[in-house]
Amino acid sequence: MIDGVRIDPLRRITDERGAIFHMLRADDPAFERFGEVYFSFVHPGWVKGWHLHKAMTLNYAVPLGRIQLVLYDDRVDSPTRGKVQEIELGADRYARVRVPPGVWNGFIGLGSSDAMVANCATLPHDPSEIIRIPPEDPSIPYSWRRFGEVKGG
């Protein structure tokens, strides 16, 4: 596990009417602060990544569909520098993943339908705070090709 990454199983309440998927509460031990909540859809086989936030902490959950979230620690002072972590998330593996600042992350849509990735970030989006590189950038020791042809970026 990469230093500072936290994976918390989340509660789902289902009945004949539908379902409630919990994500993050202000009284949760993992809560830091509120910046914004946004939802990202990813098509099956498409990669969104790589990106790194300089100051923002991410809190990902996937209530619809499935993704493979991949993290890479390139932080100079981290005890897990150089480590890659893979986490499958989705409605059937419902959890929240905390990604600290400075950790590269990306994800690919799995299965046959779009996935919805929710993020409760600790800061509002700021384009100057994010760094992006292509999915097949050689500076990250990971290949998305194991999932087939790489689409996206």
Buried (B, 14 or more C-beta within 10 A) or exposed (E): EBBBBBBBEEEEEEEEEEEEBBBBEEEEEBBBEEBEEEEBEBBBBBBBBBBBBEEBBBBBBBBBBBBBBBBBBBBEEBEBEEBBBEBBBBBEEBBBBBBBBBBBBBBBBBEEEEBBBBBBBBBEEEEEBEEBBBBBBEEBEBEBEEBEEBBBB
